[in-house]
Amino acid sequence: MTAAKLDLPEVGEPFLEVRELRKRYGDKLAVDGVSLSIPRGAIYGFLGPNGAGKTTTIRCLMDIILPDHGAMTLGGRPLVRSLRDRIGYLPEERGLYRKMTCQEQLAYLAQLKGVPRREALARAAQWLDRLELGDYAKRKVDSLSKGMQQKVQFAATFIFGPDLVILDEVFSGLDPLNIELMRDLILAERQRGTTILFSTHMLAEAERLCDAVCLIEGGVKILDGSLDSVRAAYPFQMVRVAYRDGGEPPAGLPGVSERRMEDGAWRLELAPGLDPQALLAPLAAAGSLSLFAANRPTLSEIFLVAVRRQRATRRDERSQA
């Protein structure tokens, strides 16, 4: 069966759109009115703590479960089953036919998406080479390590040339070398025009890969936008300080809202608008500095602040109810 053809928008124009998605399990509202607009050709980070509603949202997109409310479109068309054949999906729960060889496995999955067999076998060989598994093409899947099997399933997600790929915790359990390899392949596929929804709890990887991010907590979207716009919404700054003699910065420094020891240095969070350079003189007066570095917040720090604010707001609303 051949997948439906899409009239693709220009790169940067809205491609996958979700409007007011809701899903309830009994008394729990797992997804509460989530809306997304993912541009074509972007790597879009879909972030949130465990139980936030990420996987439920993805399963609704893939028609694994039915939403209670909401609309989903791909390329401006309702996301019906035939269009889902243009989506590559790597779920968090992996699964392959373990008694097939790697090349036959990939070719078979490509054929299911409409790729002719000869072309499917050629693509399978190319993808195994790209993933440094060329020597394992004729080996059965169950003879591979878990990490190798994960790489085979990664190849299966891209092999048929999807317009959209959904990756759910793609780096889970991989060593740093294989993370780097797969990161480079994701970036290469983005360069070829593939749109990628990247669901992860590895925030440092999201920061390195993603053009834009969305954070949900308790089934509710609490931030969404490009990395620059997200950072602009959380303008706090921090300074990292360490002393040669192991000392600590003086207490009560003006404009320092929080200080704590973290990874061998003192982390000072600054009040909005404070110039970090204003702290250099009083910090140096307290001892010989081995480190003074002013940093913008990382995605991990923004994540923590945003989730804590959302949970505090929810507690306040419950106490007032």
Secondary structure, DSSP 8 states (H G I E B T S, - for coil): ----------TTSEEEEEEEEEEEETTEEEEEEEEEEEETT-EEEEE--TTSSHHHHHHHHTTSS--SEEEEEETTEE--HHHHTTEEEE-SS----TTSBHHHHHHHHHHHTT--HHHHHHHHHHHHHHTT-GGGTTSBGGGS-HHHHHHHHHHHHHTT--SEEEEESTTTT--HHHHHHHHHHHHHHHHTT-EEEEE-S-HHHHHHH-SEEEEEETTEEEEEEEHHHHHHHS--EEEEEEETTS----TT-TTEEEEEEETTEEEEEE-TT--GGGGHHHHHHTS-EEEEEEE---HHHHHHHHHHHHHHHHHHHHHH-
